[in-house]
Amino acid sequence: LSEGDAFGNVALGDGQRVQVEYVSANSTGPLHLAVSVGTQVVGLYPSEEAVSPRRWGPLGRGSRVIQPIQEGDSMDSISVERVAREVEELYFRILKNGKVQQ
């Protein structure tokens, strides 16, 4: 990429990097990449056993998992407010500790 493309992506020069304090996402590559570099996450997982967080959940210290409350409920049953609460708690824990806990 050049300095910016039609999609708003910006290339970083050699030696530059972006650091985030936390990531909130469903169980996908970006969530697991974030954990692999020490970023704390709030992971969203369905209630189905085949894709459960016991098998596929984030392994990072301090990471959180959110699932539907009722077994068999869809991911749509996870409210924005519930995710926001978890993200807020994670954010304030990071602020209290001064840095991301690895």
NUDOSE-98381 format. One record per atom (N, C-alpha, C): residue number from 1; residue in three letters; atom name; x, y, z. Coordinates in Angstrom, 3 decimals. Layout:
! NUDOSE-98381
pos NUM&code ALA&site CA&xx X&yy Y&zz Z
...
END
This chain:
! NUDOSE-98381
pos 1&code LEU&site N&xx 0.826&yy -1.189&zz 0.000
pos 1&code LEU&site CA&xx 0.000&yy 0.000&zz 0.000
pos 1&code LEU&site C&xx 0.866&yy 1.247&zz 0.000
pos 2&code SER&site N&xx 0.333&yy 2.262&zz -0.570
pos 2&code SER&site CA&xx 1.012&yy 3.552&zz -0.520
pos 2&code SER&site C&xx 0.592&yy 4.254&zz 0.769
pos 3&code GLU&site N&xx 0.712&yy 5.577&zz 0.806
pos 3&code GLU&site CA&xx 0.358&yy 6.288&zz 2.023
pos 3&code GLU&site C&xx -1.101&yy 6.143&zz 2.409
pos 4&code GLY&site N&xx -1.930&yy 5.854&zz 1.473
pos 4&code GLY&site CA&xx -3.343&yy 5.615&zz 1.761
pos 4&code GLY&site C&xx -4.013&yy 5.108&zz 0.505
pos 5&code ASP&site N&xx -4.862&yy 4.133&zz 0.621
pos 5&code ASP&site CA&xx -5.551&yy 3.631&zz -0.558
pos 5&code ASP&site C&xx -7.032&yy 3.964&zz -0.481
pos 6&code ALA&site N&xx -7.774&yy 3.480&zz -1.445
pos 6&code ALA&site CA&xx -9.198&yy 3.802&zz -1.544
pos 6&code ALA&site C&xx -10.009&yy 3.287&zz -0.357
pos 7&code PHE&site N&xx -9.474&yy 2.342&zz 0.393
pos 7&code PHE&site CA&xx -10.194&yy 1.766&zz 1.523
pos 7&code PHE&site C&xx -9.810&yy 2.398&zz 2.853
pos 8&code GLY&site N&xx -8.934&yy 3.393&zz 2.825
pos 8&code GLY&site CA&xx -8.523&yy 4.049&zz 4.057
pos 8&code GLY&site C&xx -7.375&yy 3.352&zz 4.761
pos 9&code ASN&site N&xx -6.796&yy 2.338&zz 4.124
pos 9&code ASN&site CA&xx -5.649&yy 1.646&zz 4.723
pos 9&code ASN&site C&xx -4.400&yy 2.500&zz 4.572
pos 10&code VAL&site N&xx -3.582&yy 2.498&zz 5.579
pos 10&code VAL&site CA&xx -2.348&yy 3.283&zz 5.565
pos 10&code VAL&site C&xx -1.181&yy 2.347&zz 5.810
pos 11&code ALA&site N&xx -0.177&yy 2.459&zz 4.964
pos 11&code ALA&site CA&xx 1.017&yy 1.628&zz 5.127
pos 11&code ALA&site C&xx 1.889&yy 2.193&zz 6.237
pos 12&code LEU&site N&xx 2.491&yy 1.308&zz 6.991
pos 12&code LEU&site CA&xx 3.447&yy 1.717&zz 8.018
pos 12&code LEU&site C&xx 4.845&yy 1.524&zz 7.471
pos 13&code GLY&site N&xx 5.734&yy 2.468&zz 7.753
pos 13&code GLY&site CA&xx 7.104&yy 2.349&zz 7.297
pos 13&code GLY&site C&xx 7.853&yy 1.283&zz 8.084
pos 14&code ASP&site N&xx 9.051&yy 0.994&zz 7.654
pos 14&code ASP&site CA&xx 9.876&yy 0.005&zz 8.337
pos 14&code ASP&site C&xx 10.067&yy 0.384&zz 9.801
pos 15&code GLY&site N&xx 9.891&yy -0.580&zz 10.655
pos 15&code GLY&site CA&xx 10.110&yy -0.372&zz 12.082
pos 15&code GLY&site C&xx 8.938&yy 0.253&zz 12.809
pos 16&code GLN&site N&xx 7.905&yy 0.675&zz 12.098
pos 16&code GLN&site CA&xx 6.742&yy 1.249&zz 12.758
pos 16&code GLN&site C&xx 5.754&yy 0.155&zz 13.094
pos 17&code ARG&site N&xx 4.994&yy 0.367&zz 14.132
pos 17&code ARG&site CA&xx 3.980&yy -0.604&zz 14.502
pos 17&code ARG&site C&xx 2.823&yy 0.095&zz 15.201
pos 18&code VAL&site N&xx 1.711&yy -0.565&zz 15.209
pos 18&code VAL&site CA&xx 0.530&yy -0.065&zz 15.900
pos 18&code VAL&site C&xx 0.353&yy -0.920&zz 17.146
pos 19&code GLN&site N&xx 0.117&yy -0.292&zz 18.280
pos 19&code GLN&site CA&xx -0.107&yy -1.034&zz 19.509
pos 19&code GLN&site C&xx -1.474&yy -0.659&zz 20.058
pos 20&code VAL&site N&xx -2.259&yy -1.667&zz 20.361
pos 20&code VAL&site CA&xx -3.563&yy -1.432&zz 20.965
pos 20&code VAL&site C&xx -3.572&yy -2.061&zz 22.344
pos 21&code GLU&site N&xx -4.403&yy -1.547&zz 23.216
pos 21&code GLU&site CA&xx -4.480&yy -2.050&zz 24.578
pos 21&code GLU&site C&xx -5.380&yy -3.270&zz 24.703
pos 22&code TYR&site N&xx -6.425&yy -3.353&zz 23.881
pos 22&code TYR&site CA&xx -7.339&yy -4.491&zz 23.924
pos 22&code TYR&site C&xx -8.066&yy -4.616&zz 22.601
pos 23&code VAL&site N&xx -8.610&yy -5.801&zz 22.361
pos 23&code VAL&site CA&xx -9.378&yy -6.079&zz 21.151
pos 23&code VAL&site C&xx -10.645&yy -6.808&zz 21.566
pos 24&code SER&site N&xx -11.748&yy -6.470&zz 20.941
pos 24&code SER&site CA&xx -13.013&yy -7.183&zz 21.126
pos 24&code SER&site C&xx -13.430&yy -7.720&zz 19.768
pos 25&code ALA&site N&xx -13.604&yy -9.053&zz 19.660
pos 25&code ALA&site CA&xx -13.950&yy -9.662&zz 18.372
pos 25&code ALA&site C&xx -14.511&yy -11.056&zz 18.605
pos 26&code ASN&site N&xx -15.157&yy -11.574&zz 17.564
pos 26&code ASN&site CA&xx -15.565&yy -12.969&zz 17.662
pos 26&code ASN&site C&xx -14.345&yy -13.842&zz 17.393
pos 27&code SER&site N&xx -14.500&yy -15.140&zz 17.520
pos 27&code SER&site CA&xx -13.377&yy -16.068&zz 17.399
pos 27&code SER&site C&xx -12.891&yy -16.126&zz 15.955
pos 28&code THR&site N&xx -11.981&yy -15.238&zz 15.623
pos 28&code THR&site CA&xx -11.422&yy -15.160&zz 14.274
pos 28&code THR&site C&xx -9.923&yy -14.914&zz 14.369
pos 29&code GLY&site N&xx -9.280&yy -14.909&zz 13.237
pos 29&code GLY&site CA&xx -7.842&yy -14.674&zz 13.191
pos 29&code GLY&site C&xx -7.384&yy -13.419&zz 13.910
pos 30&code PRO&site N&xx -8.028&yy -12.262&zz 13.687
pos 30&code PRO&site CA&xx -7.569&yy -11.053&zz 14.383
pos 30&code PRO&site C&xx -7.583&yy -11.186&zz 15.907
pos 31&code LEU&site N&xx -8.572&yy -11.872&zz 16.453
pos 31&code LEU&site CA&xx -8.623&yy -12.072&zz 17.906
pos 31&code LEU&site C&xx -7.402&yy -12.875&zz 18.364
pos 32&code HIS&site N&xx -7.123&yy -13.956&zz 17.667
pos 32&code HIS&site CA&xx -6.016&yy -14.825&zz 18.069
pos 32&code HIS&site C&xx -4.654&yy -14.194&zz 17.782
pos 33&code LEU&site N&xx -4.556&yy -13.396&zz 16.735
pos 33&code LEU&site CA&xx -3.313&yy -12.655&zz 16.494
pos 33&code LEU&site C&xx -3.073&yy -11.640&zz 17.602
pos 34&code ALA&site N&xx -4.129&yy -10.975&zz 18.039
pos 34&code ALA&site CA&xx -3.990&yy -10.011&zz 19.132
pos 34&code ALA&site C&xx -3.464&yy -10.700&zz 20.385
pos 35&code VAL&site N&xx -4.020&yy -11.852&zz 20.716
pos 35&code VAL&site CA&xx -3.563&yy -12.602&zz 21.891
pos 35&code VAL&site C&xx -2.102&yy -13.018&zz 21.720
pos 36&code SER&site N&xx -1.725&yy -13.407&zz 20.506
pos 36&code SER&site CA&xx -0.359&yy -13.906&zz 20.283
pos 36&code SER&site C&xx 0.706&yy -12.839&zz 20.511
pos 37&code VAL&site N&xx 0.325&yy -11.557&zz 20.434
pos 37&code VAL&site CA&xx 1.298&yy -10.490&zz 20.690
pos 37&code VAL&site C&xx 1.079&yy -9.836&zz 22.053
pos 38&code GLY&site N&xx 0.280&yy -10.500&zz 22.916
pos 38&code GLY&site CA&xx 0.138&yy -10.040&zz 24.288
pos 38&code GLY&site C&xx -0.991&yy -9.058&zz 24.542
pos 39&code THR&site N&xx -1.851&yy -8.831&zz 23.566
pos 39&code THR&site CA&xx -2.972&yy -7.918&zz 23.753
pos 39&code THR&site C&xx -4.114&yy -8.651&zz 24.440
pos 40&code GLN&site N&xx -4.705&yy -8.023&zz 25.424
pos 40&code GLN&site CA&xx -5.848&yy -8.631&zz 26.103
pos 40&code GLN&site C&xx -7.078&yy -8.491&zz 25.220
pos 41&code VAL&site N&xx -7.950&yy -9.489&zz 25.286
pos 41&code VAL&site CA&xx -9.102&yy -9.500&zz 24.396
pos 41&code VAL&site C&xx -10.394&yy -9.812&zz 25.133
pos 42&code VAL&site N&xx -11.490&yy -9.406&zz 24.511
pos 42&code VAL&site CA&xx -12.826&yy -9.851&zz 24.879
pos 42&code VAL&site C&xx -13.302&yy -10.634&zz 23.663
pos 43&code GLY&site N&xx -13.385&yy -11.964&zz 23.809
pos 43&code GLY&site CA&xx -13.759&yy -12.829&zz 22.700
pos 43&code GLY&site C&xx -15.222&yy -13.222&zz 22.765
pos 44&code LEU&site N&xx -15.890&yy -13.173&zz 21.622
pos 44&code LEU&site CA&xx -17.300&yy -13.541&zz 21.532
pos 44&code LEU&site C&xx -17.402&yy -14.920&zz 20.901
pos 45&code TYR&site N&xx -18.089&yy -15.829&zz 21.578
pos 45&code TYR&site CA&xx -18.174&yy -17.221&zz 21.142
pos 45&code TYR&site C&xx -19.603&yy -17.723&zz 21.181
pos 46&code PRO&site N&xx -20.004&yy -18.549&zz 20.184
pos 46&code PRO&site CA&xx -21.331&yy -19.155&zz 20.226
pos 46&code PRO&site C&xx -21.391&yy -20.216&zz 21.325
pos 47&code SER&site N&xx -22.591&yy -20.683&zz 21.610
pos 47&code SER&site CA&xx -22.750&yy -21.685&zz 22.669
pos 47&code SER&site C&xx -22.607&yy -23.117&zz 22.157
pos 48&code GLU&site N&xx -22.342&yy -23.311&zz 20.875
pos 48&code GLU&site CA&xx -22.191&yy -24.652&zz 20.317
pos 48&code GLU&site C&xx -20.875&yy -25.281&zz 20.756
pos 49&code GLU&site N&xx -20.932&yy -26.557&zz 21.123
pos 49&code GLU&site CA&xx -19.760&yy -27.271&zz 21.641
pos 49&code GLU&site C&xx -18.608&yy -27.307&zz 20.630
pos 50&code ALA&site N&xx -18.918&yy -27.456&zz 19.349
pos 50&code ALA&site CA&xx -17.869&yy -27.581&zz 18.327
pos 50&code ALA&site C&xx -16.982&yy -26.342&zz 18.231
pos 51&code VAL&site N&xx -17.507&yy -25.206&zz 18.612
pos 51&code VAL&site CA&xx -16.727&yy -23.959&zz 18.536
pos 51&code VAL&site C&xx -16.625&yy -23.298&zz 19.909
pos 52&code SER&site N&xx -16.643&yy -24.094&zz 20.942
pos 52&code SER&site CA&xx -16.654&yy -23.556&zz 22.304
pos 52&code SER&site C&xx -15.320&yy -22.899&zz 22.655
pos 53&code PRO&site N&xx -15.354&yy -21.962&zz 23.582
pos 53&code PRO&site CA&xx -14.110&yy -21.331&zz 24.014
pos 53&code PRO&site C&xx -13.208&yy -22.291&zz 24.795
pos 54&code ARG&site N&xx -13.771&yy -23.403&zz 25.291
pos 54&code ARG&site CA&xx -12.899&yy -24.399&zz 25.941
pos 54&code ARG&site C&xx -11.907&yy -24.970&zz 24.942
pos 55&code ARG&site N&xx -12.332&yy -25.042&zz 23.691
pos 55&code ARG&site CA&xx -11.445&yy -25.567&zz 22.650
pos 55&code ARG&site C&xx -10.718&yy -24.452&zz 21.902
pos 56&code TRP&site N&xx -11.421&yy -23.383&zz 21.573
pos 56&code TRP&site CA&xx -10.889&yy -22.349&zz 20.696
pos 56&code TRP&site C&xx -10.702&yy -21.000&zz 21.374
pos 57&code GLY&site N&xx -10.904&yy -20.933&zz 22.669
pos 57&code GLY&site CA&xx -10.855&yy -19.656&zz 23.365
pos 57&code GLY&site C&xx -9.476&yy -19.027&zz 23.408
pos 58&code PRO&site N&xx -9.420&yy -17.738&zz 23.679
pos 58&code PRO&site CA&xx -8.133&yy -17.045&zz 23.769
pos 58&code PRO&site C&xx -7.349&yy -17.542&zz 24.977
pos 59&code LEU&site N&xx -6.072&yy -17.756&zz 24.780
pos 59&code LEU&site CA&xx -5.224&yy -18.282&zz 25.844
pos 59&code LEU&site C&xx -4.489&yy -17.191&zz 26.610
pos 60&code GLY&site N&xx -4.638&yy -15.966&zz 26.190
pos 60&code GLY&site CA&xx -3.917&yy -14.872&zz 26.816
pos 60&code GLY&site C&xx -4.377&yy -14.590&zz 28.236
pos 61&code ARG&site N&xx -3.442&yy -14.221&zz 29.059
pos 61&code ARG&site CA&xx -3.735&yy -13.871&zz 30.445
pos 61&code ARG&site C&xx -4.615&yy -12.632&zz 30.485
pos 62&code GLY&site N&xx -5.670&yy -12.696&zz 31.257
pos 62&code GLY&site CA&xx -6.560&yy -11.557&zz 31.398
pos 62&code GLY&site C&xx -7.622&yy -11.455&zz 30.322
pos 63&code SER&site N&xx -7.614&yy -12.379&zz 29.365
pos 63&code SER&site CA&xx -8.627&yy -12.342&zz 28.312
pos 63&code SER&site C&xx -9.979&yy -12.747&zz 28.865
pos 64&code ARG&site N&xx -11.021&yy -12.256&zz 28.249
pos 64&code ARG&site CA&xx -12.387&yy -12.545&zz 28.677
pos 64&code ARG&site C&xx -13.155&yy -13.178&zz 27.533
pos 65&code VAL&site N&xx -14.137&yy -14.010&zz 27.890
pos 65&code VAL&site CA&xx -14.977&yy -14.684&zz 26.909
pos 65&code VAL&site C&xx -16.432&yy -14.357&zz 27.205
pos 66&code ILE&site N&xx -17.183&yy -14.055&zz 26.157
pos 66&code ILE&site CA&xx -18.619&yy -13.829&zz 26.275
pos 66&code ILE&site C&xx -19.327&yy -14.830&zz 25.375
pos 67&code GLN&site N&xx -20.345&yy -15.475&zz 25.923
pos 67&code GLN&site CA&xx -21.178&yy -16.406&zz 25.174
pos 67&code GLN&site C&xx -22.644&yy -16.061&zz 25.423
pos 68&code PRO&site N&xx -23.544&yy -16.562&zz 24.560
pos 68&code PRO&site CA&xx -24.961&yy -16.399&zz 24.859
pos 68&code PRO&site C&xx -25.274&yy -16.995&zz 26.238
pos 69&code ILE&site N&xx -26.187&yy -16.364&zz 26.954
pos 69&code ILE&site CA&xx -26.512&yy -16.825&zz 28.303
pos 69&code ILE&site C&xx -27.202&yy -18.181&zz 28.283
pos 70&code GLN&site N&xx -28.131&yy -18.368&zz 27.375
pos 70&code GLN&site CA&xx -28.864&yy -19.630&zz 27.276
pos 70&code GLN&site C&xx -28.219&yy -20.533&zz 26.240
pos 71&code GLU&site N&xx -28.004&yy -21.790&zz 26.581
pos 71&code GLU&site CA&xx -27.496&yy -22.786&zz 25.643
pos 71&code GLU&site C&xx -28.396&yy -22.819&zz 24.412
pos 72&code GLY&site N&xx -27.820&yy -22.790&zz 23.239
pos 72&code GLY&site CA&xx -28.587&yy -22.843&zz 22.009
pos 72&code GLY&site C&xx -28.997&yy -21.492&zz 21.459
pos 73&code ASP&site N&xx -28.862&yy -20.430&zz 22.248
pos 73&code ASP&site CA&xx -29.178&yy -19.087&zz 21.747
pos 73&code ASP&site C&xx -28.145&yy -18.676&zz 20.703
pos 74&code SER&site N&xx -28.548&yy -17.830&zz 19.791
pos 74&code SER&site CA&xx -27.628&yy -17.359&zz 18.754
pos 74&code SER&site C&xx -26.722&yy -16.264&zz 19.314
pos 75&code MET&site N&xx -25.717&yy -15.945&zz 18.532
pos 75&code MET&site CA&xx -24.803&yy -14.866&zz 18.907
pos 75&code MET&site C&xx -25.541&yy -13.530&zz 18.982
pos 76&code ASP&site N&xx -26.655&yy -13.410&zz 18.259
pos 76&code ASP&site CA&xx -27.445&yy -12.178&zz 18.307
pos 76&code ASP&site C&xx -27.975&yy -11.885&zz 19.700
pos 77&code SER&site N&xx -28.009&yy -12.913&zz 20.552
pos 77&code SER&site CA&xx -28.519&yy -12.703&zz 21.913
pos 77&code SER&site C&xx -27.498&yy -12.012&zz 22.820
pos 78&code ILE&site N&xx -26.267&yy -11.883&zz 22.356
pos 78&code ILE&site CA&xx -25.246&yy -11.158&zz 23.127
pos 78&code ILE&site C&xx -25.479&yy -9.669&zz 22.893
pos 79&code SER&site N&xx -25.830&yy -8.964&zz 23.942
pos 79&code SER&site CA&xx -26.168&yy -7.549&zz 23.787
pos 79&code SER&site C&xx -24.918&yy -6.669&zz 23.676
pos 80&code VAL&site N&xx -25.095&yy -5.573&zz 23.000
pos 80&code VAL&site CA&xx -24.030&yy -4.574&zz 22.892
pos 80&code VAL&site C&xx -23.645&yy -4.093&zz 24.287
pos 81&code GLU&site N&xx -24.644&yy -3.926&zz 25.151
pos 81&code GLU&site CA&xx -24.382&yy -3.452&zz 26.518
pos 81&code GLU&site C&xx -23.498&yy -4.439&zz 27.291
pos 82&code ARG&site N&xx -23.735&yy -5.711&zz 27.094
pos 82&code ARG&site CA&xx -22.926&yy -6.736&zz 27.787
pos 82&code ARG&site C&xx -21.478&yy -6.687&zz 27.317
pos 83&code VAL&site N&xx -21.283&yy -6.573&zz 26.015
pos 83&code VAL&site CA&xx -19.925&yy -6.480&zz 25.471
pos 83&code VAL&site C&xx -19.263&yy -5.190&zz 25.961
pos 84&code ALA&site N&xx -20.007&yy -4.088&zz 25.929
pos 84&code ALA&site CA&xx -19.463&yy -2.804&zz 26.385
pos 84&code ALA&site C&xx -19.032&yy -2.880&zz 27.844
pos 85&code ARG&site N&xx -19.831&yy -3.555&zz 28.675
pos 85&code ARG&site CA&xx -19.487&yy -3.708&zz 30.101
pos 85&code ARG&site C&xx -18.167&yy -4.468&zz 30.263
pos 86&code GLU&site N&xx -18.007&yy -5.567&zz 29.516
pos 86&code GLU&site CA&xx -16.768&yy -6.355&zz 29.603
pos 86&code GLU&site C&xx -15.566&yy -5.557&zz 29.108
pos 87&code VAL&site N&xx -15.746&yy -4.839&zz 28.005
pos 87&code VAL&site CA&xx -14.658&yy -4.023&zz 27.465
pos 87&code VAL&site C&xx -14.289&yy -2.923&zz 28.456
pos 88&code GLU&site N&xx -15.302&yy -2.300&zz 29.048
pos 88&code GLU&site CA&xx -15.047&yy -1.245&zz 30.030
pos 88&code GLU&site C&xx -14.286&yy -1.785&zz 31.241
pos 89&code GLU&site N&xx -14.688&yy -2.945&zz 31.745
pos 89&code GLU&site CA&xx -13.974&yy -3.543&zz 32.881
pos 89&code GLU&site C&xx -12.526&yy -3.858&zz 32.518
pos 90&code LEU&site N&xx -12.318&yy -4.397&zz 31.325
pos 90&code LEU&site CA&xx -10.964&yy -4.700&zz 30.873
pos 90&code LEU&site C&xx -10.154&yy -3.420&zz 30.739
pos 91&code TYR&site N&xx -10.736&yy -2.397&zz 30.160
pos 91&code TYR&site CA&xx -10.067&yy -1.115&zz 29.979
pos 91&code TYR&site C&xx -9.635&yy -0.515&zz 31.316
pos 92&code PHE&site N&xx -10.550&yy -0.520&zz 32.294
pos 92&code PHE&site CA&xx -10.201&yy 0.060&zz 33.595
pos 92&code PHE&site C&xx -9.171&yy -0.781&zz 34.338
pos 93&code ARG&site N&xx -9.175&yy -2.076&zz 34.130
pos 93&code ARG&site CA&xx -8.136&yy -2.923&zz 34.718
pos 93&code ARG&site C&xx -6.778&yy -2.582&zz 34.116
pos 94&code ILE&site N&xx -6.755&yy -2.348&zz 32.817
pos 94&code ILE&site CA&xx -5.503&yy -1.963&zz 32.146
pos 94&code ILE&site C&xx -5.032&yy -0.615&zz 32.683
pos 95&code LEU&site N&xx -5.957&yy 0.357&zz 32.807
pos 95&code LEU&site CA&xx -5.575&yy 1.675&zz 33.328
pos 95&code LEU&site C&xx -5.035&yy 1.563&zz 34.759
pos 96&code LYS&site N&xx -5.691&yy 0.767&zz 35.582
pos 96&code LYS&site CA&xx -5.278&yy 0.601&zz 36.972
pos 96&code LYS&site C&xx -3.873&yy 0.024&zz 37.066
pos 97&code ASN&site N&xx -3.579&yy -0.940&zz 36.208
pos 97&code ASN&site CA&xx -2.267&yy -1.598&zz 36.249
pos 97&code ASN&site C&xx -1.203&yy -0.823&zz 35.491
pos 98&code GLY&site N&xx -1.605&yy 0.195&zz 34.753
pos 98&code GLY&site CA&xx -0.638&yy 1.024&zz 34.052
pos 98&code GLY&site C&xx -0.208&yy 0.489&zz 32.725
pos 99&code LYS&site N&xx -0.364&yy -0.773&zz 32.467
pos 99&code LYS&site CA&xx 0.056&yy -1.389&zz 31.212
pos 99&code LYS&site C&xx -0.718&yy -2.664&zz 31.014
pos 100&code VAL&site N&xx -0.681&yy -3.169&zz 29.810
pos 100&code VAL&site CA&xx -1.311&yy -4.444&zz 29.516
pos 100&code VAL&site C&xx -0.580&yy -5.540&zz 30.272
pos 101&code GLN&site N&xx -1.321&yy -6.396&zz 30.935
pos 101&code GLN&site CA&xx -0.726&yy -7.514&zz 31.678
pos 101&code GLN&site C&xx -0.477&yy -8.677&zz 30.726
pos 102&code GLN&site N&xx 0.769&yy -9.141&zz 30.658
pos 102&code GLN&site CA&xx 1.095&yy -10.263&zz 29.775
pos 102&code GLN&site C&xx 1.464&yy -11.475&zz 30.570
END
